[in-house]
Amino acid sequence: MMTEADARRVPDFCWDRRLTAGQIREQLQQCTGPAWTKLAAWIMREAAFPEVWLFLTPQQVRDHLEELDPLLGRRREFWRFIIQEWHDLGKL
């Protein structure tokens, strides 16, 4: 759960954008289609693994992995592995 103070903080992975955590969450809720996919992929590429879950759910990642996959760059195999493992363990 994100506190009000957390929502006002600029996350460390925002080195190329001046967005607060609250603004990122708001954008994720408001945008759809390719805009949502680009934003989610950016978070998955740049944020630390635990930080990703402040913005996305494992189910969202699994449901959109096909669209996210080409945008994940060097993190592609990591995310494929994580989602497959969680699926195999019955978590997703």
N, CA, C and O atoms as a CHARMM CRD file, in Angstrom:
* protein
*
  368
    1    1 MET  N      0.83600  -1.18300   0.00000 PROA 1      0.00000
    2    1 MET  CA     0.00000   0.00000   0.00000 PROA 1      0.00000
    3    1 MET  C      0.87600   1.24000   0.00000 PROA 1      0.00000
    4    1 MET  O      1.85800   1.31700   0.73800 PROA 1      0.00000
    5    2 MET  N      0.52100   2.19500  -0.82000 PROA 2      0.00000
    6    2 MET  CA     1.30500   3.41400  -0.95200 PROA 2      0.00000
    7    2 MET  C      0.70800   4.49600  -0.05000 PROA 2      0.00000
    8    2 MET  O     -0.48300   4.79800  -0.12600 PROA 2      0.00000
    9    3 THR  N      1.56000   5.07700   0.80600 PROA 3      0.00000
   10    3 THR  CA     1.10700   6.16100   1.67600 PROA 3      0.00000
   11    3 THR  C      1.07400   7.47100   0.88800 PROA 3      0.00000
   12    3 THR  O      1.57200   7.55000  -0.23500 PROA 3      0.00000
   13    4 GLU  N      0.49000   8.47500   1.48900 PROA 4      0.00000
   14    4 GLU  CA     0.43300   9.79400   0.84700 PROA 4      0.00000
   15    4 GLU  C      1.84900  10.34600   0.61800 PROA 4      0.00000
   16    4 GLU  O      2.12700  10.95000  -0.41700 PROA 4      0.00000
   17    5 ALA  N      2.72800  10.13200   1.59000 PROA 5      0.00000
   18    5 ALA  CA     4.12000  10.57300   1.43900 PROA 5      0.00000
   19    5 ALA  C      4.80400   9.83300   0.29400 PROA 5      0.00000
   20    5 ALA  O      5.55300  10.43500  -0.47500 PROA 5      0.00000
   21    6 ASP  N      4.54700   8.52600   0.18000 PROA 6      0.00000
   22    6 ASP  CA     5.11200   7.73800  -0.91900 PROA 6      0.00000
   23    6 ASP  C      4.62100   8.25700  -2.26400 PROA 6      0.00000
   24    6 ASP  O      5.38600   8.32600  -3.22600 PROA 6      0.00000
   25    7 ALA  N      3.35200   8.62000  -2.32700 PROA 7      0.00000
   26    7 ALA  CA     2.76300   9.09300  -3.57800 PROA 7      0.00000
   27    7 ALA  C      3.40300  10.39500  -4.04700 PROA 7      0.00000
   28    7 ALA  O      3.43600  10.66700  -5.24700 PROA 7      0.00000
   29    8 ARG  N      3.91000  11.20300  -3.11800 PROA 8      0.00000
   30    8 ARG  CA     4.53800  12.49000  -3.48300 PROA 8      0.00000
   31    8 ARG  C      6.02200  12.34100  -3.84700 PROA 8      0.00000
   32    8 ARG  O      6.63700  13.26700  -4.37700 PROA 8      0.00000
   33    9 ARG  N      6.57500  11.18300  -3.55900 PROA 9      0.00000
   34    9 ARG  CA     8.00300  10.93700  -3.79600 PROA 9      0.00000
   35    9 ARG  C      8.26000  10.61500  -5.27600 PROA 9      0.00000
   36    9 ARG  O      7.46200   9.93900  -5.92500 PROA 9      0.00000
   37   10 VAL  N      9.37600  11.10800  -5.78600 PROA 10     0.00000
   38   10 VAL  CA     9.81700  10.74400  -7.13300 PROA 10     0.00000
   39   10 VAL  C     10.65700   9.47100  -6.99300 PROA 10     0.00000
   40   10 VAL  O     11.71500   9.50400  -6.36400 PROA 10     0.00000
   41   11 PRO  N     10.20800   8.35200  -7.56700 PROA 11     0.00000
   42   11 PRO  CA    10.95500   7.10100  -7.43600 PROA 11     0.00000
   43   11 PRO  C     12.34800   7.19300  -8.06200 PROA 11     0.00000
   44   11 PRO  O     12.56700   7.95400  -9.00400 PROA 11     0.00000
   45   12 ASP  N     13.27100   6.41800  -7.53100 PROA 12     0.00000
   46   12 ASP  CA    14.64500   6.40500  -8.02700 PROA 12     0.00000
   47   12 ASP  C     14.72900   6.05900  -9.51000 PROA 12     0.00000
   48   12 ASP  O     15.61600   6.55200 -10.20700 PROA 12     0.00000
   49   13 PHE  N     13.82000   5.22100 -10.00300 PROA 13     0.00000
   50   13 PHE  CA    13.90800   4.81600 -11.40400 PROA 13     0.00000
   51   13 PHE  C     13.43800   5.90700 -12.37500 PROA 13     0.00000
   52   13 PHE  O     13.50800   5.73100 -13.59200 PROA 13     0.00000
   53   14 CYS  N     12.96500   7.02000 -11.83700 PROA 14     0.00000
   54   14 CYS  CA    12.51100   8.13400 -12.68800 PROA 14     0.00000
   55   14 CYS  C     13.66600   9.07600 -13.03400 PROA 14     0.00000
   56   14 CYS  O     13.50500  10.29500 -12.98900 PROA 14     0.00000
   57   15 TRP  N     14.79900   8.53000 -13.36900 PROA 15     0.00000
   58   15 TRP  CA    15.95200   9.36700 -13.71500 PROA 15     0.00000
   59   15 TRP  C     15.71100  10.15300 -15.00000 PROA 15     0.00000
   60   15 TRP  O     16.33200  11.19500 -15.20700 PROA 15     0.00000
   61   16 ASP  N     14.83200   9.67800 -15.85500 PROA 16     0.00000
   62   16 ASP  CA    14.59000  10.36000 -17.13800 PROA 16     0.00000
   63   16 ASP  C     13.25000  11.09100 -17.17900 PROA 16     0.00000
   64   16 ASP  O     12.91100  11.69200 -18.19800 PROA 16     0.00000
   65   17 ARG  N     12.48800  11.05100 -16.09400 PROA 17     0.00000
   66   17 ARG  CA    11.17700  11.70100 -16.01700 PROA 17     0.00000
   67   17 ARG  C     10.96100  12.23100 -14.60800 PROA 17     0.00000
   68   17 ARG  O     11.34900  11.58200 -13.63700 PROA 17     0.00000
   69   18 ARG  N     10.37100  13.35900 -14.49000 PROA 18     0.00000
   70   18 ARG  CA    10.07700  13.92800 -13.17100 PROA 18     0.00000
   71   18 ARG  C      8.62100  13.62200 -12.81700 PROA 18     0.00000
   72   18 ARG  O      7.76400  14.50500 -12.84900 PROA 18     0.00000
   73   19 LEU  N      8.36300  12.38800 -12.48800 PROA 19     0.00000
   74   19 LEU  CA     7.02800  11.95100 -12.10800 PROA 19     0.00000
   75   19 LEU  C      7.04900  11.43600 -10.68200 PROA 19     0.00000
   76   19 LEU  O      7.97200  10.72900 -10.28000 PROA 19     0.00000
   77   20 THR  N      6.03700  11.79200  -9.92800 PROA 20     0.00000
   78   20 THR  CA     5.91400  11.22500  -8.59000 PROA 20     0.00000
   79   20 THR  C      5.27700   9.83900  -8.71700 PROA 20     0.00000
   80   20 THR  O      4.71200   9.49000  -9.75400 PROA 20     0.00000
   81   21 ALA  N      5.38100   9.07900  -7.66300 PROA 21     0.00000
   82   21 ALA  CA     4.75700   7.75400  -7.66100 PROA 21     0.00000
   83   21 ALA  C      3.25300   7.87700  -7.86200 PROA 21     0.00000
   84   21 ALA  O      2.65000   7.05600  -8.55400 PROA 21     0.00000
   85   22 GLY  N      2.65200   8.88200  -7.27000 PROA 22     0.00000
   86   22 GLY  CA     1.22700   9.10100  -7.43600 PROA 22     0.00000
   87   22 GLY  C      0.85300   9.42500  -8.87500 PROA 22     0.00000
   88   22 GLY  O     -0.17000   8.95800  -9.37600 PROA 22     0.00000
   89   23 GLN  N      1.67500  10.21700  -9.53400 PROA 23     0.00000
   90   23 GLN  CA     1.41800  10.54900 -10.93400 PROA 23     0.00000
   91   23 GLN  C      1.53600   9.31800 -11.83000 PROA 23     0.00000
   92   23 GLN  O      0.76100   9.15500 -12.77300 PROA 23     0.00000
   93   24 ILE  N      2.49400   8.46400 -11.53700 PROA 24     0.00000
   94   24 ILE  CA     2.65700   7.23200 -12.31900 PROA 24     0.00000
   95   24 ILE  C      1.42400   6.34900 -12.14900 PROA 24     0.00000
   96   24 ILE  O      0.88900   5.83600 -13.13200 PROA 24     0.00000
   97   25 ARG  N      0.97700   6.17000 -10.92400 PROA 25     0.00000
   98   25 ARG  CA    -0.21700   5.34400 -10.67300 PROA 25     0.00000
   99   25 ARG  C     -1.44200   5.93100 -11.36400 PROA 25     0.00000
  100   25 ARG  O     -2.25500   5.20000 -11.93000 PROA 25     0.00000
  101   26 GLU  N     -1.56700   7.24600 -11.31300 PROA 26     0.00000
  102   26 GLU  CA    -2.68800   7.91600 -11.97600 PROA 26     0.00000
  103   26 GLU  C     -2.65800   7.69300 -13.48400 PROA 26     0.00000
  104   26 GLU  O     -3.68800   7.41300 -14.09700 PROA 26     0.00000
  105   27 GLN  N     -1.47600   7.81900 -14.07600 PROA 27     0.00000
  106   27 GLN  CA    -1.34400   7.59000 -15.51500 PROA 27     0.00000
  107   27 GLN  C     -1.69800   6.15400 -15.88000 PROA 27     0.00000
  108   27 GLN  O     -2.35900   5.91700 -16.89100 PROA 27     0.00000
  109   28 LEU  N     -1.26600   5.19600 -15.06800 PROA 28     0.00000
  110   28 LEU  CA    -1.59000   3.79600 -15.33400 PROA 28     0.00000
  111   28 LEU  C     -3.10100   3.55500 -15.29600 PROA 28     0.00000
  112   28 LEU  O     -3.62400   2.75300 -16.06900 PROA 28     0.00000
  113   29 GLN  N     -3.78700   4.24100 -14.41100 PROA 29     0.00000
  114   29 GLN  CA    -5.23200   4.07700 -14.30200 PROA 29     0.00000
  115   29 GLN  C     -5.97100   4.75100 -15.45600 PROA 29     0.00000
  116   29 GLN  O     -7.02700   4.28000 -15.87700 PROA 29     0.00000
  117   30 GLN  N     -5.42000   5.84600 -15.96400 PROA 30     0.00000
  118   30 GLN  CA    -6.11100   6.63100 -16.98700 PROA 30     0.00000
  119   30 GLN  C     -5.83000   6.16900 -18.40700 PROA 30     0.00000
  120   30 GLN  O     -6.70400   6.27700 -19.26700 PROA 30     0.00000
  121   31 CYS  N     -4.65600   5.66700 -18.67200 PROA 31     0.00000
  122   31 CYS  CA    -4.33200   5.31900 -20.05600 PROA 31     0.00000
  123   31 CYS  C     -4.67000   3.86300 -20.35000 PROA 31     0.00000
  124   31 CYS  O     -4.77600   3.03400 -19.44700 PROA 31     0.00000
  125   32 THR  N     -4.83600   3.57800 -21.63100 PROA 32     0.00000
  126   32 THR  CA    -5.16800   2.23200 -22.08400 PROA 32     0.00000
  127   32 THR  C     -4.34300   1.90800 -23.31900 PROA 32     0.00000
  128   32 THR  O     -3.62900   2.76100 -23.84700 PROA 32     0.00000
  129   33 GLY  N     -4.45000   0.67400 -23.76800 PROA 33     0.00000
  130   33 GLY  CA    -3.80900   0.25600 -25.00900 PROA 33     0.00000
  131   33 GLY  C     -2.30800   0.46500 -25.00900 PROA 33     0.00000
  132   33 GLY  O     -1.63800   0.20700 -24.00900 PROA 33     0.00000
  133   34 PRO  N     -1.77200   0.93800 -26.14500 PROA 34     0.00000
  134   34 PRO  CA    -0.32400   1.10600 -26.27800 PROA 34     0.00000
  135   34 PRO  C      0.28500   2.06600 -25.25700 PROA 34     0.00000
  136   34 PRO  O      1.42900   1.87600 -24.84400 PROA 34     0.00000
  137   35 ALA  N     -0.45100   3.08300 -24.84600 PROA 35     0.00000
  138   35 ALA  CA     0.08100   4.02900 -23.85700 PROA 35     0.00000
  139   35 ALA  C      0.29500   3.32800 -22.51300 PROA 35     0.00000
  140   35 ALA  O      1.31700   3.53500 -21.86000 PROA 35     0.00000
  141   36 TRP  N     -0.67500   2.49300 -22.10100 PROA 36     0.00000
  142   36 TRP  CA    -0.52300   1.74500 -20.86000 PROA 36     0.00000
  143   36 TRP  C      0.64800   0.76700 -20.97900 PROA 36     0.00000
  144   36 TRP  O      1.45200   0.63900 -20.05500 PROA 36     0.00000
  145   37 THR  N      0.73800   0.08500 -22.10500 PROA 37     0.00000
  146   37 THR  CA     1.79300  -0.90300 -22.32300 PROA 37     0.00000
  147   37 THR  C      3.17000  -0.25300 -22.24000 PROA 37     0.00000
  148   37 THR  O      4.06900  -0.80100 -21.60100 PROA 37     0.00000
  149   38 LYS  N      3.34900   0.89500 -22.86800 PROA 38     0.00000
  150   38 LYS  CA     4.64200   1.59800 -22.83100 PROA 38     0.00000
  151   38 LYS  C      5.00800   2.00200 -21.41200 PROA 38     0.00000
  152   38 LYS  O      6.15600   1.85000 -20.99600 PROA 38     0.00000
  153   39 LEU  N      4.04100   2.51300 -20.67500 PROA 39     0.00000
  154   39 LEU  CA     4.30300   2.93700 -19.30200 PROA 39     0.00000
  155   39 LEU  C      4.63200   1.73700 -18.41100 PROA 39     0.00000
  156   39 LEU  O      5.58100   1.78700 -17.62700 PROA 39     0.00000
  157   40 ALA  N      3.86700   0.68200 -18.52700 PROA 40     0.00000
  158   40 ALA  CA     4.11300  -0.52100 -17.72100 PROA 40     0.00000
  159   40 ALA  C      5.47800  -1.12700 -18.05900 PROA 40     0.00000
  160   40 ALA  O      6.21100  -1.53200 -17.15600 PROA 40     0.00000
  161   41 ALA  N      5.82400  -1.19200 -19.33200 PROA 41     0.00000
  162   41 ALA  CA     7.12300  -1.74300 -19.73700 PROA 41     0.00000
  163   41 ALA  C      8.26500  -0.89100 -19.19900 PROA 41     0.00000
  164   41 ALA  O      9.29200  -1.42500 -18.77800 PROA 41     0.00000
  165   42 TRP  N      8.09800   0.41200 -19.20900 PROA 42     0.00000
  166   42 TRP  CA     9.12300   1.31500 -18.66100 PROA 42     0.00000
  167   42 TRP  C      9.34400   1.00600 -17.17700 PROA 42     0.00000
  168   42 TRP  O     10.48500   0.92800 -16.72000 PROA 42     0.00000
  169   43 ILE  N      8.25900   0.83200 -16.43400 PROA 43     0.00000
  170   43 ILE  CA     8.37000   0.49800 -15.01000 PROA 43     0.00000
  171   43 ILE  C      9.08600  -0.83800 -14.83900 PROA 43     0.00000
  172   43 ILE  O      9.97400  -0.96700 -13.99600 PROA 43     0.00000
  173   44 MET  N      8.70300  -1.82500 -15.63300 PROA 44     0.00000
  174   44 MET  CA     9.30400  -3.16000 -15.52400 PROA 44     0.00000
  175   44 MET  C     10.77500  -3.16700 -15.91700 PROA 44     0.00000
  176   44 MET  O     11.53700  -3.98900 -15.40800 PROA 44     0.00000
  177   45 ARG  N     11.18800  -2.28900 -16.79300 PROA 45     0.00000
  178   45 ARG  CA    12.60700  -2.19900 -17.18800 PROA 45     0.00000
  179   45 ARG  C     13.43600  -1.45200 -16.16800 PROA 45     0.00000
  180   45 ARG  O     14.56900  -1.84000 -15.88100 PROA 45     0.00000
  181   46 GLU  N     12.88600  -0.38600 -15.61900 PROA 46     0.00000
  182   46 GLU  CA    13.68900   0.55300 -14.83800 PROA 46     0.00000
  183   46 GLU  C     13.57900   0.40200 -13.32000 PROA 46     0.00000
  184   46 GLU  O     14.54200   0.67500 -12.60300 PROA 46     0.00000
  185   47 ALA  N     12.43500  -0.02300 -12.83200 PROA 47     0.00000
  186   47 ALA  CA    12.24500  -0.10800 -11.38000 PROA 47     0.00000
  187   47 ALA  C     12.88000  -1.37600 -10.81700 PROA 47     0.00000
  188   47 ALA  O     13.01700  -2.38000 -11.51500 PROA 47     0.00000
  189   48 ALA  N     13.26000  -1.31400  -9.55600 PROA 48     0.00000
  190   48 ALA  CA    13.70500  -2.51400  -8.84700 PROA 48     0.00000
  191   48 ALA  C     12.51100  -3.45700  -8.73400 PROA 48     0.00000
  192   48 ALA  O     11.36600  -3.01300  -8.64500 PROA 48     0.00000
  193   49 PHE  N     12.78300  -4.74400  -8.73700 PROA 49     0.00000
  194   49 PHE  CA    11.72200  -5.75600  -8.72100 PROA 49     0.00000
  195   49 PHE  C     10.64100  -5.48000  -7.66600 PROA 49     0.00000
  196   49 PHE  O      9.45900  -5.48100  -8.01100 PROA 49     0.00000
  197   50 PRO  N     10.99500  -5.24400  -6.39600 PROA 50     0.00000
  198   50 PRO  CA     9.94300  -4.99600  -5.39800 PROA 50     0.00000
  199   50 PRO  C      9.14300  -3.71700  -5.68500 PROA 50     0.00000
  200   50 PRO  O      7.96500  -3.62800  -5.34000 PROA 50     0.00000
  201   51 GLU  N      9.77500  -2.75100  -6.30400 PROA 51     0.00000
  202   51 GLU  CA     9.12000  -1.47200  -6.58300 PROA 51     0.00000
  203   51 GLU  C      8.07000  -1.59900  -7.69500 PROA 51     0.00000
  204   51 GLU  O      7.10200  -0.83900  -7.72500 PROA 51     0.00000
  205   52 VAL  N      8.26200  -2.54700  -8.59300 PROA 52     0.00000
  206   52 VAL  CA     7.30100  -2.76300  -9.68400 PROA 52     0.00000
  207   52 VAL  C      5.90900  -2.98400  -9.11800 PROA 52     0.00000
  208   52 VAL  O      4.92200  -2.51500  -9.68500 PROA 52     0.00000
  209   53 TRP  N      5.82700  -3.69800  -8.00100 PROA 53     0.00000
  210   53 TRP  CA     4.53600  -4.10100  -7.44000 PROA 53     0.00000
  211   53 TRP  C      3.81100  -2.97000  -6.73600 PROA 53     0.00000
  212   53 TRP  O      2.67500  -3.14500  -6.29300 PROA 53     0.00000
  213   54 LEU  N      4.44900  -1.81100  -6.62500 PROA 54     0.00000
  214   54 LEU  CA     3.74200  -0.62000  -6.14600 PROA 54     0.00000
  215   54 LEU  C      2.82900  -0.06300  -7.23400 PROA 54     0.00000
  216   54 LEU  O      1.90700   0.70300  -6.95600 PROA 54     0.00000
  217   55 PHE  N      3.10000  -0.46000  -8.48100 PROA 55     0.00000
  218   55 PHE  CA     2.39200   0.11100  -9.62500 PROA 55     0.00000
  219   55 PHE  C      1.59000  -0.91400 -10.42800 PROA 55     0.00000
  220   55 PHE  O      0.55300  -0.57900 -11.00100 PROA 55     0.00000
  221   56 LEU  N      2.05600  -2.13800 -10.47100 PROA 56     0.00000
  222   56 LEU  CA     1.43400  -3.18700 -11.27700 PROA 56     0.00000
  223   56 LEU  C      1.15000  -4.40100 -10.41100 PROA 56     0.00000
  224   56 LEU  O      1.75400  -4.58200  -9.35400 PROA 56     0.00000
  225   57 THR  N      0.22800  -5.22600 -10.86900 PROA 57     0.00000
  226   57 THR  CA    -0.02500  -6.48800 -10.18400 PROA 57     0.00000
  227   57 THR  C      0.57400  -7.61800 -11.01600 PROA 57     0.00000
  228   57 THR  O      0.73600  -7.48100 -12.22800 PROA 57     0.00000
  229   58 PRO  N      0.90100  -8.73300 -10.36800 PROA 58     0.00000
  230   58 PRO  CA     1.38400  -9.87900 -11.14800 PROA 58     0.00000
  231   58 PRO  C      0.38200 -10.30400 -12.22900 PROA 58     0.00000
  232   58 PRO  O      0.77500 -10.70600 -13.32400 PROA 58     0.00000
  233   59 GLN  N     -0.89000 -10.21300 -11.91500 PROA 59     0.00000
  234   59 GLN  CA    -1.91200 -10.60000 -12.89200 PROA 59     0.00000
  235   59 GLN  C     -1.88900  -9.67100 -14.11000 PROA 59     0.00000
  236   59 GLN  O     -2.04400 -10.13600 -15.24000 PROA 59     0.00000
  237   60 GLN  N     -1.69900  -8.37400 -13.89600 PROA 60     0.00000
  238   60 GLN  CA    -1.59900  -7.44100 -15.02500 PROA 60     0.00000
  239   60 GLN  C     -0.40700  -7.79200 -15.89900 PROA 60     0.00000
  240   60 GLN  O     -0.50200  -7.80600 -17.12600 PROA 60     0.00000
  241   61 VAL  N      0.71400  -8.07400 -15.25400 PROA 61     0.00000
  242   61 VAL  CA     1.91700  -8.42200 -16.01600 PROA 61     0.00000
  243   61 VAL  C      1.65400  -9.68100 -16.83900 PROA 61     0.00000
  244   61 VAL  O      1.97800  -9.73100 -18.02500 PROA 61     0.00000
  245   62 ARG  N      1.07700 -10.67800 -16.21700 PROA 62     0.00000
  246   62 ARG  CA     0.78700 -11.93000 -16.93600 PROA 62     0.00000
  247   62 ARG  C     -0.19300 -11.69200 -18.08800 PROA 62     0.00000
  248   62 ARG  O      0.02000 -12.17500 -19.20000 PROA 62     0.00000
  249   63 ASP  N     -1.24700 -10.95900 -17.81900 PROA 63     0.00000
  250   63 ASP  CA    -2.27000 -10.72600 -18.83700 PROA 63     0.00000
  251   63 ASP  C     -1.76000  -9.93600 -20.03800 PROA 63     0.00000
  252   63 ASP  O     -2.27300 -10.08700 -21.14700 PROA 63     0.00000
  253   64 HSD  N     -0.75800  -9.10100 -19.82100 PROA 64     0.00000
  254   64 HSD  CA    -0.26000  -8.22600 -20.88400 PROA 64     0.00000
  255   64 HSD  C      1.15300  -8.57900 -21.34600 PROA 64     0.00000
  256   64 HSD  O      1.76900  -7.82500 -22.10000 PROA 64     0.00000
  257   65 LEU  N      1.66200  -9.71900 -20.89700 PROA 65     0.00000
  258   65 LEU  CA     3.05800 -10.06000 -21.19400 PROA 65     0.00000
  259   65 LEU  C      3.35300 -10.10000 -22.69500 PROA 65     0.00000
  260   65 LEU  O      4.44000  -9.71200 -23.12300 PROA 65     0.00000
  261   66 GLU  N      2.40900 -10.55700 -23.47900 PROA 66     0.00000
  262   66 GLU  CA     2.63500 -10.62800 -24.92800 PROA 66     0.00000
  263   66 GLU  C      2.88400  -9.23600 -25.52500 PROA 66     0.00000
  264   66 GLU  O      3.76300  -9.07500 -26.37200 PROA 66     0.00000
  265   67 GLU  N      2.12000  -8.24000 -25.09100 PROA 67     0.00000
  266   67 GLU  CA     2.32800  -6.87600 -25.58600 PROA 67     0.00000
  267   67 GLU  C      3.55500  -6.22300 -24.94800 PROA 67     0.00000
  268   67 GLU  O      4.25200  -5.43800 -25.59000 PROA 67     0.00000
  269   68 LEU  N      3.81400  -6.55400 -23.68000 PROA 68     0.00000
  270   68 LEU  CA     4.94100  -5.97000 -22.96300 PROA 68     0.00000
  271   68 LEU  C      6.28300  -6.52600 -23.45000 PROA 68     0.00000
  272   68 LEU  O      7.27900  -5.80600 -23.50800 PROA 68     0.00000
  273   69 ASP  N      6.29400  -7.79300 -23.79400 PROA 69     0.00000
  274   69 ASP  CA     7.51700  -8.52300 -24.12600 PROA 69     0.00000
  275   69 ASP  C      8.46000  -7.76900 -25.07700 PROA 69     0.00000
  276   69 ASP  O      9.64600  -7.66100 -24.76500 PROA 69     0.00000
  277   70 PRO  N      7.99900  -7.24700 -26.20900 PROA 70     0.00000
  278   70 PRO  CA     8.93400  -6.58100 -27.12300 PROA 70     0.00000
  279   70 PRO  C      9.52300  -5.27600 -26.57400 PROA 70     0.00000
  280   70 PRO  O     10.50400  -4.76200 -27.11200 PROA 70     0.00000
  281   71 LEU  N      8.92700  -4.74700 -25.50900 PROA 71     0.00000
  282   71 LEU  CA     9.37600  -3.47200 -24.94700 PROA 71     0.00000
  283   71 LEU  C     10.25000  -3.63200 -23.71200 PROA 71     0.00000
  284   71 LEU  O     10.66200  -2.63600 -23.11700 PROA 71     0.00000
  285   72 LEU  N     10.53800  -4.85900 -23.31800 PROA 72     0.00000
  286   72 LEU  CA    11.25000  -5.09600 -22.06200 PROA 72     0.00000
  287   72 LEU  C     12.76900  -5.11200 -22.19100 PROA 72     0.00000
  288   72 LEU  O     13.47300  -5.14600 -21.18100 PROA 72     0.00000
  289   73 GLY  N     13.27100  -5.08800 -23.39400 PROA 73     0.00000
  290   73 GLY  CA    14.71700  -5.02500 -23.59000 PROA 73     0.00000
  291   73 GLY  C     15.45300  -6.13300 -22.87500 PROA 73     0.00000
  292   73 GLY  O     15.05100  -7.29500 -22.93000 PROA 73     0.00000
  293   74 ARG  N     16.53800  -5.77000 -22.20000 PROA 74     0.00000
  294   74 ARG  CA    17.38700  -6.75700 -21.52300 PROA 74     0.00000
  295   74 ARG  C     16.68900  -7.45600 -20.36800 PROA 74     0.00000
  296   74 ARG  O     17.19100  -8.46000 -19.86300 PROA 74     0.00000
  297   75 ARG  N     15.53800  -6.94400 -19.94000 PROA 75     0.00000
  298   75 ARG  CA    14.78500  -7.55100 -18.83300 PROA 75     0.00000
  299   75 ARG  C     13.76400  -8.59100 -19.31400 PROA 75     0.00000
  300   75 ARG  O     13.08400  -9.21900 -18.50200 PROA 75     0.00000
  301   76 ARG  N     13.66100  -8.76700 -20.62200 PROA 76     0.00000
  302   76 ARG  CA    12.65800  -9.66300 -21.21200 PROA 76     0.00000
  303   76 ARG  C     12.73200 -11.07100 -20.62100 PROA 76     0.00000
  304   76 ARG  O     11.72500 -11.59600 -20.14800 PROA 76     0.00000
  305   77 GLU  N     13.90400 -11.67700 -20.64600 PROA 77     0.00000
  306   77 GLU  CA    14.04500 -13.05900 -20.15500 PROA 77     0.00000
  307   77 GLU  C     13.75600 -13.15800 -18.66400 PROA 77     0.00000
  308   77 GLU  O     13.17900 -14.14700 -18.21400 PROA 77     0.00000
  309   78 PHE  N     14.14300 -12.16200 -17.90100 PROA 78     0.00000
  310   78 PHE  CA    13.85100 -12.13800 -16.47100 PROA 78     0.00000
  311   78 PHE  C     12.34100 -12.20800 -16.23900 PROA 78     0.00000
  312   78 PHE  O     11.87500 -13.01300 -15.43300 PROA 78     0.00000
  313   79 TRP  N     11.57900 -11.37400 -16.93600 PROA 79     0.00000
  314   79 TRP  CA    10.13200 -11.34300 -16.74500 PROA 79     0.00000
  315   79 TRP  C      9.46700 -12.61000 -17.25900 PROA 79     0.00000
  316   79 TRP  O      8.51700 -13.10100 -16.65000 PROA 79     0.00000
  317   80 ARG  N      9.94300 -13.13200 -18.34900 PROA 80     0.00000
  318   80 ARG  CA     9.39900 -14.40400 -18.84200 PROA 80     0.00000
  319   80 ARG  C      9.60200 -15.49500 -17.78700 PROA 80     0.00000
  320   80 ARG  O      8.69000 -16.27300 -17.50800 PROA 80     0.00000
  321   81 PHE  N     10.80000 -15.54500 -17.20500 PROA 81     0.00000
  322   81 PHE  CA    11.12000 -16.53900 -16.18500 PROA 81     0.00000
  323   81 PHE  C     10.22100 -16.38000 -14.95600 PROA 81     0.00000
  324   81 PHE  O      9.64100 -17.35700 -14.48300 PROA 81     0.00000
  325   82 ILE  N     10.10500 -15.16100 -14.44200 PROA 82     0.00000
  326   82 ILE  CA     9.30700 -14.90300 -13.24000 PROA 82     0.00000
  327   82 ILE  C      7.85800 -15.32700 -13.44800 PROA 82     0.00000
  328   82 ILE  O      7.29100 -16.04100 -12.62100 PROA 82     0.00000
  329   83 ILE  N      7.27200 -14.89600 -14.53200 PROA 83     0.00000
  330   83 ILE  CA     5.86300 -15.20700 -14.78300 PROA 83     0.00000
  331   83 ILE  C      5.66400 -16.71100 -14.97500 PROA 83     0.00000
  332   83 ILE  O      4.68000 -17.26900 -14.48700 PROA 83     0.00000
  333   84 GLN  N      6.58300 -17.37300 -15.68000 PROA 84     0.00000
  334   84 GLN  CA     6.47900 -18.82800 -15.87000 PROA 84     0.00000
  335   84 GLN  C      6.60600 -19.56200 -14.54000 PROA 84     0.00000
  336   84 GLN  O      5.85300 -20.49800 -14.27100 PROA 84     0.00000
  337   85 GLU  N      7.54900 -19.14400 -13.71700 PROA 85     0.00000
  338   85 GLU  CA     7.73100 -19.78100 -12.40500 PROA 85     0.00000
  339   85 GLU  C      6.48800 -19.60700 -11.54000 PROA 85     0.00000
  340   85 GLU  O      6.02700 -20.56100 -10.91300 PROA 85     0.00000
  341   86 TRP  N      5.94900 -18.40600 -11.50500 PROA 86     0.00000
  342   86 TRP  CA     4.74800 -18.17400 -10.70600 PROA 86     0.00000
  343   86 TRP  C      3.58300 -19.00200 -11.24300 PROA 86     0.00000
  344   86 TRP  O      2.77900 -19.52100 -10.46800 PROA 86     0.00000
  345   87 HSD  N      3.49300 -19.12600 -12.55400 PROA 87     0.00000
  346   87 HSD  CA     2.45100 -19.95600 -13.16000 PROA 87     0.00000
  347   87 HSD  C      2.64900 -21.41800 -12.74100 PROA 87     0.00000
  348   87 HSD  O      1.69900 -22.07800 -12.32000 PROA 87     0.00000
  349   88 ASP  N      3.87700 -21.91800 -12.85600 PROA 88     0.00000
  350   88 ASP  CA     4.17400 -23.31000 -12.50300 PROA 88     0.00000
  351   88 ASP  C      3.91000 -23.60300 -11.02900 PROA 88     0.00000
  352   88 ASP  O      3.54000 -24.72000 -10.66800 PROA 88     0.00000
  353   89 LEU  N      4.10200 -22.59600 -10.18400 PROA 89     0.00000
  354   89 LEU  CA     3.86400 -22.76500  -8.75000 PROA 89     0.00000
  355   89 LEU  C      2.38700 -22.57200  -8.37900 PROA 89     0.00000
  356   89 LEU  O      2.00800 -22.71100  -7.21700 PROA 89     0.00000
  357   90 GLY  N      1.56700 -22.25300  -9.37500 PROA 90     0.00000
  358   90 GLY  CA     0.15300 -22.05000  -9.12200 PROA 90     0.00000
  359   90 GLY  C     -0.19600 -20.69200  -8.53700 PROA 90     0.00000
  360   90 GLY  O     -1.29800 -20.48900  -8.02700 PROA 90     0.00000
  361   91 LYS  N      0.74000 -19.77300  -8.61300 PROA 91     0.00000
  362   91 LYS  CA     0.50700 -18.42900  -8.07700 PROA 91     0.00000
  363   91 LYS  C     -0.26200 -17.55400  -9.05600 PROA 91     0.00000
  364   91 LYS  O     -0.90600 -16.58200  -8.66100 PROA 91     0.00000
  365   92 LEU  N     -0.19100 -17.90300 -10.32100 PROA 92     0.00000
  366   92 LEU  CA    -0.92200 -17.15100 -11.35900 PROA 92     0.00000
  367   92 LEU  C     -1.73700 -18.09400 -12.19600 PROA 92     0.00000
  368   92 LEU  O     -2.42400 -17.66100 -13.12200 PROA 92     0.00000
